[in-house]
Amino acid sequence: MRAADLPKATGAALSIAADLGLAADDAVVLQNSNKASLRLLPCDVLARVAPVQDGIAQFEIDVAQRLTEAGSPIAALDPRVEPRVYERTGYAVTFWTFHETVTGDEIAPADYADALHELHRAMRTIEVRTPHFTDRVAQAQHLVENRDLTPELAEADRQLLDSVLRRPVRGTDQLLHGEPHPGNVLKSKGGLLFIDLETCCRGPVEFDLAHAPEEVGERYPGVDRGLLKECRVLVLAMITTWRWDREDQLPDGRRLGMQWLAEIRAYEGWQSPGSAVGSG
């Protein structure tokens, strides 16, 4: 969300919270990317705000309700208000339980793997209509193929990304989080919790593991190591492509895009046109 839109989005969340009987006099911005995450005080509720046209909020609510019933490790909706999407002044607002994060040591890879394994177990017990992970790959391919959308992407880099994104990745499909990277894991007093369920899709668990640190994949049971490596370079190509989107608003995104291009080339068996194959 653009910084200029944040005050209006915050006002919408505060106004709706007040109408619902929540004591909300102030808002602290916890995160601002495609949507804003706000801690409303003193009621201590987490409000997630996005433009109405994004149209993903109801999907996230539906998934969260089913996963909460299945006992999965996710940050649940706030029980004080009706679990639905609230709209005001062009913004969609949903309300979630706020969890105080535990500071200090990083998340232990074994704990991360256990929590993700438990999330996947719960996901196998619910039915929800979701896109396939290849739909997201296709979105990245569309950006790479359209130079008007990625005008600053060099031709050699464009060819490299295209070759990675076109590589078929096959595995056993199930419901996935879609982006269980460390930024979407809360270290709460009650244990690890996953947030941001808007990215849920279907695909092999290795696609989810590709978003987590490598040490997590090493501790996750039953992983296809070859498939995980393929998924890692695929995910790296996807997030690199987003950084070259002319509409990308991630701070320092272009530098990250350059860094990730170099990492793609470093994978054994991958090369940019005219270069030698790296040793991995």
C-alpha atoms as a printed R data frame, in Angstrom:
    type eleno elety resid chain resno       x       y       z
1   ATOM     1    CA   MET     A     1   0.000   0.000   0.000
2   ATOM     2    CA   ARG     A     2   1.349   3.438  -0.888
3   ATOM     3    CA   ALA     A     3   2.453   5.492   2.095
4   ATOM     4    CA   ALA     A     4   0.147   8.302   0.979
5   ATOM     5    CA   ASP     A     5  -2.862   5.965   1.312
6   ATOM     6    CA   LEU     A     6  -1.968   4.735   4.800
7   ATOM     7    CA   PRO     A     7  -3.722   7.528   6.803
8   ATOM     8    CA   LYS     A     8  -7.013   6.898   4.996
9   ATOM     9    CA   ALA     A     9  -6.687   3.135   5.426
10  ATOM    10    CA   THR     A    10  -5.919   3.583   9.128
11  ATOM    11    CA   GLY     A    11  -8.916   5.872   9.531
12  ATOM    12    CA   ALA     A    12 -11.174   3.238   7.976
13  ATOM    13    CA   ALA     A    13  -9.945   0.577  10.409
14  ATOM    14    CA   LEU     A    14 -10.349   2.824  13.464
15  ATOM    15    CA   SER     A    15 -13.805   3.933  12.406
16  ATOM    16    CA   ILE     A    16 -15.071   0.388  11.830
17  ATOM    17    CA   ALA     A    17 -13.556  -0.832  15.102
18  ATOM    18    CA   ALA     A    18 -15.333   1.928  17.003
19  ATOM    19    CA   ASP     A    19 -18.669   1.017  15.372
20  ATOM    20    CA   LEU     A    20 -18.133  -2.595  16.479
21  ATOM    21    CA   GLY     A    21 -17.646  -1.532  20.097
22  ATOM    22    CA   LEU     A    22 -13.896  -1.986  20.187
23  ATOM    23    CA   ALA     A    23 -11.891   0.641  22.063
24  ATOM    24    CA   ALA     A    24  -9.647   1.891  19.278
25  ATOM    25    CA   ASP     A    25  -8.139   5.323  19.798
26  ATOM    26    CA   ASP     A    26  -4.773   4.709  18.183
27  ATOM    27    CA   ALA     A    27  -3.155   2.520  15.532
28  ATOM    28    CA   VAL     A    28   0.423   1.289  15.279
29  ATOM    29    CA   VAL     A    29   1.598   0.232  11.817
30  ATOM    30    CA   LEU     A    30   3.213  -3.194  12.149
31  ATOM    31    CA   GLN     A    31   3.692  -3.897   8.459
32  ATOM    32    CA   ASN     A    32   2.861  -2.255   5.157
33  ATOM    33    CA   SER     A    33   3.229  -4.195   1.930
34  ATOM    34    CA   ASN     A    34   0.341  -5.080  -0.379
35  ATOM    35    CA   LYS     A    35  -1.853  -4.523   2.672
36  ATOM    36    CA   ALA     A    36  -1.367  -2.794   6.003
37  ATOM    37    CA   SER     A    37  -1.292  -4.600   9.354
38  ATOM    38    CA   LEU     A    38  -2.271  -2.327  12.238
39  ATOM    39    CA   ARG     A    39  -2.312  -2.876  15.976
40  ATOM    40    CA   LEU     A    40  -5.359  -1.035  17.291
41  ATOM    41    CA   LEU     A    41  -5.141   0.239  20.862
42  ATOM    42    CA   PRO     A    42  -6.204  -0.053  23.612
43  ATOM    43    CA   CYS     A    43  -8.432  -2.954  22.444
44  ATOM    44    CA   ASP     A    44  -5.318  -4.795  21.192
45  ATOM    45    CA   VAL     A    45  -6.718  -6.175  17.970
46  ATOM    46    CA   LEU     A    46  -4.847  -6.667  14.705
47  ATOM    47    CA   ALA     A    47  -6.555  -5.011  11.736
48  ATOM    48    CA   ARG     A    48  -5.541  -5.952   8.209
49  ATOM    49    CA   VAL     A    49  -6.467  -3.343   5.621
50  ATOM    50    CA   ALA     A    50  -6.342  -3.544   1.831
51  ATOM    51    CA   PRO     A    51  -8.050  -1.781  -1.067
52  ATOM    52    CA   VAL     A    52 -11.474  -3.304  -1.707
53  ATOM    53    CA   GLN     A    53 -10.560  -4.174  -5.288
54  ATOM    54    CA   ASP     A    54  -7.934  -6.666  -4.074
55  ATOM    55    CA   GLY     A    55 -10.830  -9.016  -3.313
56  ATOM    56    CA   ILE     A    56  -8.772 -11.531  -1.301
57  ATOM    57    CA   ALA     A    57  -9.904 -10.787   2.266
58  ATOM    58    CA   GLN     A    58 -12.940 -13.106   2.294
59  ATOM    59    CA   PHE     A    59 -10.842 -15.990   0.995
60  ATOM    60    CA   GLU     A    60  -8.377 -15.497   3.840
61  ATOM    61    CA   ILE     A    61 -11.199 -15.486   6.388
62  ATOM    62    CA   ASP     A    62 -12.690 -18.700   4.998
63  ATOM    63    CA   VAL     A    63  -9.327 -20.483   5.144
64  ATOM    64    CA   ALA     A    64  -8.558 -19.180   8.643
65  ATOM    65    CA   GLN     A    65 -11.885 -20.368  10.061
66  ATOM    66    CA   ARG     A    66 -11.418 -23.884   8.706
67  ATOM    67    CA   LEU     A    67  -7.823 -24.112   9.879
68  ATOM    68    CA   THR     A    68  -8.711 -22.833  13.346
69  ATOM    69    CA   GLU     A    69 -11.362 -25.552  13.632
70  ATOM    70    CA   ALA     A    70  -8.719 -28.087  12.572
71  ATOM    71    CA   GLY     A    71  -6.434 -26.973  15.400
72  ATOM    72    CA   SER     A    72  -3.669 -25.681  13.149
73  ATOM    73    CA   PRO     A    73  -0.900 -23.284  14.270
74  ATOM    74    CA   ILE     A    74  -2.241 -20.058  12.762
75  ATOM    75    CA   ALA     A    75  -3.076 -16.613  14.106
76  ATOM    76    CA   ALA     A    76  -6.872 -16.752  14.325
77  ATOM    77    CA   LEU     A    77  -9.566 -14.146  13.765
78  ATOM    78    CA   ASP     A    78 -10.537 -11.967  16.728
79  ATOM    79    CA   PRO     A    79 -13.507 -13.608  18.512
80  ATOM    80    CA   ARG     A    80 -14.963 -10.269  19.658
81  ATOM    81    CA   VAL     A    81 -16.365  -9.378  16.254
82  ATOM    82    CA   GLU     A    82 -18.230 -11.213  13.512
83  ATOM    83    CA   PRO     A    83 -15.725 -12.962  11.220
84  ATOM    84    CA   ARG     A    84 -16.315 -11.138   7.965
85  ATOM    85    CA   VAL     A    85 -14.908  -8.428   5.716
86  ATOM    86    CA   TYR     A    86 -15.820  -4.872   6.684
87  ATOM    87    CA   GLU     A    87 -15.696  -2.194   4.008
88  ATOM    88    CA   ARG     A    88 -15.384   1.574   4.312
89  ATOM    89    CA   THR     A    89 -14.081   4.392   2.087
90  ATOM    90    CA   GLY     A    90 -12.714   1.943  -0.461
91  ATOM    91    CA   TYR     A    91 -10.895  -0.314   2.027
92  ATOM    92    CA   ALA     A    92 -11.553  -3.872   3.165
93  ATOM    93    CA   VAL     A    93 -10.781  -4.505   6.833
94  ATOM    94    CA   THR     A    94 -10.548  -7.783   8.756
95  ATOM    95    CA   PHE     A    95  -9.872  -8.209  12.470
96  ATOM    96    CA   TRP     A    96  -7.476 -10.765  13.943
97  ATOM    97    CA   THR     A    97  -6.212 -11.799  17.369
98  ATOM    98    CA   PHE     A    98  -3.092  -9.842  18.245
99  ATOM    99    CA   HIS     A    99  -0.184 -11.928  19.527
100 ATOM   100    CA   GLU     A   100   2.759 -10.377  21.333
101 ATOM   101    CA   THR     A   101   5.910 -11.710  19.725
102 ATOM   102    CA   VAL     A   102   8.725 -13.186  21.782
103 ATOM   103    CA   THR     A   103  11.977 -11.352  21.198
104 ATOM   104    CA   GLY     A   104  15.451 -12.787  21.463
105 ATOM   105    CA   ASP     A   105  16.753 -15.885  19.733
106 ATOM   106    CA   GLU     A   106  15.829 -16.713  16.152
107 ATOM   107    CA   ILE     A   107  13.297 -19.454  15.493
108 ATOM   108    CA   ALA     A   108  14.928 -22.858  15.882
109 ATOM   109    CA   PRO     A   109  14.839 -24.748  12.543
110 ATOM   110    CA   ALA     A   110  13.439 -27.870  14.242
111 ATOM   111    CA   ASP     A   111  10.563 -25.876  15.773
112 ATOM   112    CA   TYR     A   112   9.917 -24.169  12.423
113 ATOM   113    CA   ALA     A   113   9.803 -27.549  10.635
114 ATOM   114    CA   ASP     A   114   7.508 -29.068  13.271
115 ATOM   115    CA   ALA     A   115   5.073 -26.145  13.071
116 ATOM   116    CA   LEU     A   116   4.993 -26.216   9.266
117 ATOM   117    CA   HIS     A   117   4.505 -29.982   9.285
118 ATOM   118    CA   GLU     A   118   1.567 -29.551  11.665
119 ATOM   119    CA   LEU     A   119   0.090 -26.826   9.471
120 ATOM   120    CA   HIS     A   120   0.323 -29.112   6.439
121 ATOM   121    CA   ARG     A   121  -1.313 -31.930   8.389
122 ATOM   122    CA   ALA     A   122  -4.258 -29.708   9.276
123 ATOM   123    CA   MET     A   123  -4.485 -28.428   5.715
124 ATOM   124    CA   ARG     A   124  -4.972 -31.978   4.449
125 ATOM   125    CA   THR     A   125  -8.143 -32.235   6.550
126 ATOM   126    CA   ILE     A   126 -10.011 -29.256   5.099
127 ATOM   127    CA   GLU     A   127 -11.634 -28.520   1.767
128 ATOM   128    CA   VAL     A   128 -11.231 -25.072   0.240
129 ATOM   129    CA   ARG     A   129 -11.100 -23.895  -3.351
130 ATOM   130    CA   THR     A   130  -7.660 -22.423  -4.061
131 ATOM   131    CA   PRO     A   131  -5.453 -21.679  -7.073
132 ATOM   132    CA   HIS     A   132  -2.573 -23.973  -7.985
133 ATOM   133    CA   PHE     A   133   0.979 -22.819  -7.346
134 ATOM   134    CA   THR     A   134   1.561 -22.882 -11.103
135 ATOM   135    CA   ASP     A   135  -0.956 -20.040 -11.436
136 ATOM   136    CA   ARG     A   136   1.445 -17.860  -9.476
137 ATOM   137    CA   VAL     A   137   4.321 -19.032 -11.624
138 ATOM   138    CA   ALA     A   138   2.293 -17.988 -14.665
139 ATOM   139    CA   GLN     A   139   1.863 -14.497 -13.189
140 ATOM   140    CA   ALA     A   140   5.641 -14.187 -12.936
141 ATOM   141    CA   GLN     A   141   6.022 -15.475 -16.491
142 ATOM   142    CA   HIS     A   142   3.592 -12.798 -17.671
143 ATOM   143    CA   LEU     A   143   5.813 -10.106 -16.165
144 ATOM   144    CA   VAL     A   144   8.948 -11.549 -17.730
145 ATOM   145    CA   GLU     A   145   7.322 -11.852 -21.148
146 ATOM   146    CA   ASN     A   146   5.945  -8.300 -21.142
147 ATOM   147    CA   ARG     A   147   8.755  -5.786 -21.415
148 ATOM   148    CA   ASP     A   148   6.369  -2.891 -20.802
149 ATOM   149    CA   LEU     A   149   5.735  -4.302 -17.311
150 ATOM   150    CA   THR     A   150   9.417  -4.976 -16.546
151 ATOM   151    CA   PRO     A   151  11.212  -2.325 -18.640
152 ATOM   152    CA   GLU     A   152  14.452  -2.260 -16.623
153 ATOM   153    CA   LEU     A   153  15.071  -6.007 -16.714
154 ATOM   154    CA   ALA     A   154  18.152  -6.742 -18.845
155 ATOM   155    CA   GLU     A   155  17.648  -9.130 -21.752
156 ATOM   156    CA   ALA     A   156  20.084 -11.776 -20.479
157 ATOM   157    CA   ASP     A   157  18.399 -11.703 -17.068
158 ATOM   158    CA   ARG     A   158  14.985 -11.903 -18.720
159 ATOM   159    CA   GLN     A   159  16.048 -15.042 -20.575
160 ATOM   160    CA   LEU     A   160  17.449 -16.568 -17.400
161 ATOM   161    CA   LEU     A   161  14.237 -15.977 -15.446
162 ATOM   162    CA   ASP     A   162  12.130 -17.228 -18.336
163 ATOM   163    CA   SER     A   163  14.097 -20.475 -18.526
164 ATOM   164    CA   VAL     A   164  13.656 -21.113 -14.783
165 ATOM   165    CA   LEU     A   165   9.961 -20.237 -14.702
166 ATOM   166    CA   ARG     A   166   9.238 -22.573 -17.619
167 ATOM   167    CA   ARG     A   167  10.879 -25.585 -15.992
168 ATOM   168    CA   PRO     A   168   8.165 -28.117 -14.972
169 ATOM   169    CA   VAL     A   169   7.998 -28.953 -11.261
170 ATOM   170    CA   ARG     A   170   6.001 -32.040 -10.306
171 ATOM   171    CA   GLY     A   171   5.045 -33.476  -6.957
172 ATOM   172    CA   THR     A   172   2.086 -34.578  -4.853
173 ATOM   173    CA   ASP     A   173  -0.411 -31.751  -4.452
174 ATOM   174    CA   GLN     A   174  -2.066 -30.645  -1.243
175 ATOM   175    CA   LEU     A   175  -3.222 -27.364   0.306
176 ATOM   176    CA   LEU     A   176  -0.255 -25.096   1.098
177 ATOM   177    CA   HIS     A   177   0.357 -21.822   2.902
178 ATOM   178    CA   GLY     A   178   1.983 -20.470  -0.251
179 ATOM   179    CA   GLU     A   179   4.562 -18.191   1.408
180 ATOM   180    CA   PRO     A   180   5.586 -19.551   4.832
181 ATOM   181    CA   HIS     A   181   8.793 -17.496   4.940
182 ATOM   182    CA   PRO     A   182  10.103 -16.183   8.290
183 ATOM   183    CA   GLY     A   183   8.190 -12.923   7.850
184 ATOM   184    CA   ASN     A   184   4.953 -14.908   7.991
185 ATOM   185    CA   VAL     A   185   5.823 -16.806  11.172
186 ATOM   186    CA   LEU     A   186   5.082 -15.340  14.602
187 ATOM   187    CA   LYS     A   187   7.073 -16.508  17.585
188 ATOM   188    CA   SER     A   188   4.354 -16.116  20.216
189 ATOM   189    CA   LYS     A   189   4.320 -17.152  23.860
190 ATOM   190    CA   GLY     A   190   2.129 -20.095  22.910
191 ATOM   191    CA   GLY     A   191   4.394 -21.275  20.093
192 ATOM   192    CA   LEU     A   192   4.910 -20.573  16.417
193 ATOM   193    CA   LEU     A   193   1.943 -19.263  14.418
194 ATOM   194    CA   PHE     A   194   1.581 -18.702  10.679
195 ATOM   195    CA   ILE     A   195  -0.049 -15.548   9.320
196 ATOM   196    CA   ASP     A   196  -1.032 -14.148   5.886
197 ATOM   197    CA   LEU     A   197  -3.179 -16.967   4.525
198 ATOM   198    CA   GLU     A   198  -4.126 -15.036   1.393
199 ATOM   199    CA   THR     A   199  -1.372 -16.872  -0.481
200 ATOM   200    CA   CYS     A   200  -2.798 -20.366   0.083
201 ATOM   201    CA   CYS     A   201  -2.595 -22.573  -2.995
202 ATOM   202    CA   ARG     A   202  -2.216 -26.211  -3.987
203 ATOM   203    CA   GLY     A   203   1.075 -27.874  -4.756
204 ATOM   204    CA   PRO     A   204   3.808 -30.074  -3.251
205 ATOM   205    CA   VAL     A   205   4.972 -29.342   0.313
206 ATOM   206    CA   GLU     A   206   8.426 -28.735  -1.154
207 ATOM   207    CA   PHE     A   207   7.060 -25.506  -2.680
208 ATOM   208    CA   ASP     A   208   6.224 -24.247   0.825
209 ATOM   209    CA   LEU     A   209   9.573 -25.420   2.202
210 ATOM   210    CA   ALA     A   210  11.347 -23.487  -0.548
211 ATOM   211    CA   HIS     A   211  10.236 -20.269   1.199
212 ATOM   212    CA   ALA     A   212  11.777 -21.292   4.532
213 ATOM   213    CA   PRO     A   213  15.465 -21.365   5.504
214 ATOM   214    CA   GLU     A   214  17.349 -24.398   4.188
215 ATOM   215    CA   GLU     A   215  17.822 -25.756   7.715
216 ATOM   216    CA   VAL     A   216  14.034 -26.101   8.010
217 ATOM   217    CA   GLY     A   217  13.813 -28.319   4.938
218 ATOM   218    CA   GLU     A   218  16.564 -30.515   6.367
219 ATOM   219    CA   ARG     A   219  14.400 -31.239   9.413
220 ATOM   220    CA   TYR     A   220  11.039 -31.681   7.678
221 ATOM   221    CA   PRO     A   221  10.141 -35.402   7.373
222 ATOM   222    CA   GLY     A   222   9.736 -37.140   4.035
223 ATOM   223    CA   VAL     A   223  11.092 -34.367   1.817
224 ATOM   224    CA   ASP     A   224  12.050 -35.033  -1.806
225 ATOM   225    CA   ARG     A   225  15.453 -33.301  -1.819
226 ATOM   226    CA   GLY     A   226  15.653 -33.029  -5.583
227 ATOM   227    CA   LEU     A   227  12.185 -31.516  -5.813
228 ATOM   228    CA   LEU     A   228  12.979 -29.106  -2.981
229 ATOM   229    CA   LYS     A   229  16.034 -27.833  -4.869
230 ATOM   230    CA   GLU     A   230  13.906 -27.316  -7.992
231 ATOM   231    CA   CYS     A   231  11.303 -25.449  -5.944
232 ATOM   232    CA   ARG     A   232  13.950 -23.256  -4.311
233 ATOM   233    CA   VAL     A   233  15.262 -21.947  -7.609
234 ATOM   234    CA   LEU     A   234  11.697 -21.566  -8.913
235 ATOM   235    CA   VAL     A   235  10.618 -19.507  -5.889
236 ATOM   236    CA   LEU     A   236  13.799 -17.455  -6.166
237 ATOM   237    CA   ALA     A   237  12.965 -16.712  -9.808
238 ATOM   238    CA   MET     A   238   9.419 -15.696  -8.858
239 ATOM   239    CA   ILE     A   239  10.373 -13.269  -6.099
240 ATOM   240    CA   THR     A   240  13.151 -11.878  -8.289
241 ATOM   241    CA   THR     A   241  10.625 -11.183 -11.038
242 ATOM   242    CA   TRP     A   242   8.392  -9.240  -8.630
243 ATOM   243    CA   ARG     A   243  11.316  -6.921  -7.896
244 ATOM   244    CA   TRP     A   244  11.521  -5.911 -11.555
245 ATOM   245    CA   ASP     A   245   7.814  -5.168 -11.854
246 ATOM   246    CA   ARG     A   246   7.515  -1.445 -12.585
247 ATOM   247    CA   GLU     A   247   4.774  -1.281  -9.918
248 ATOM   248    CA   ASP     A   248   6.864  -2.947  -7.204
249 ATOM   249    CA   GLN     A   249   6.947  -0.928  -3.976
250 ATOM   250    CA   LEU     A   250   9.208  -3.076  -1.821
251 ATOM   251    CA   PRO     A   251  11.880  -0.911  -0.192
252 ATOM   252    CA   ASP     A   252  15.322  -1.771  -1.577
253 ATOM   253    CA   GLY     A   253  13.597  -4.101  -4.023
254 ATOM   254    CA   ARG     A   254  15.893  -3.468  -6.969
255 ATOM   255    CA   ARG     A   255  19.022  -4.280  -4.966
256 ATOM   256    CA   LEU     A   256  17.401  -7.499  -3.789
257 ATOM   257    CA   GLY     A   257  16.496  -8.316  -7.381
258 ATOM   258    CA   MET     A   258  20.131  -8.050  -8.417
259 ATOM   259    CA   GLN     A   259  21.259 -10.132  -5.452
260 ATOM   260    CA   TRP     A   260  18.735 -12.868  -6.197
261 ATOM   261    CA   LEU     A   261  19.687 -12.991  -9.874
262 ATOM   262    CA   ALA     A   262  23.230 -13.775  -8.782
263 ATOM   263    CA   GLU     A   263  21.938 -16.492  -6.441
264 ATOM   264    CA   ILE     A   264  19.951 -18.110  -9.251
265 ATOM   265    CA   ARG     A   265  23.089 -18.323 -11.363
266 ATOM   266    CA   ALA     A   266  24.934 -19.855  -8.427
267 ATOM   267    CA   TYR     A   267  22.664 -22.906  -8.367
268 ATOM   268    CA   GLU     A   268  24.412 -25.857  -9.957
269 ATOM   269    CA   GLY     A   269  23.147 -26.462 -13.474
270 ATOM   270    CA   TRP     A   270  21.790 -22.951 -14.008
271 ATOM   271    CA   GLN     A   271  23.431 -20.311 -16.148
272 ATOM   272    CA   SER     A   272  22.644 -17.101 -17.952
273 ATOM   273    CA   PRO     A   273  23.088 -17.098 -21.743
274 ATOM   274    CA   GLY     A   274  26.767 -17.059 -22.714
275 ATOM   275    CA   SER     A   275  28.066 -17.863 -19.244
276 ATOM   276    CA   ALA     A   276  29.690 -20.988 -17.878
277 ATOM   277    CA   VAL     A   277  27.728 -23.351 -15.679
278 ATOM   278    CA   GLY     A   278  28.441 -22.641 -12.011
279 ATOM   279    CA   SER     A   279  29.791 -25.289  -9.704
280 ATOM   280    CA   GLY     A   280  26.965 -24.781  -7.197
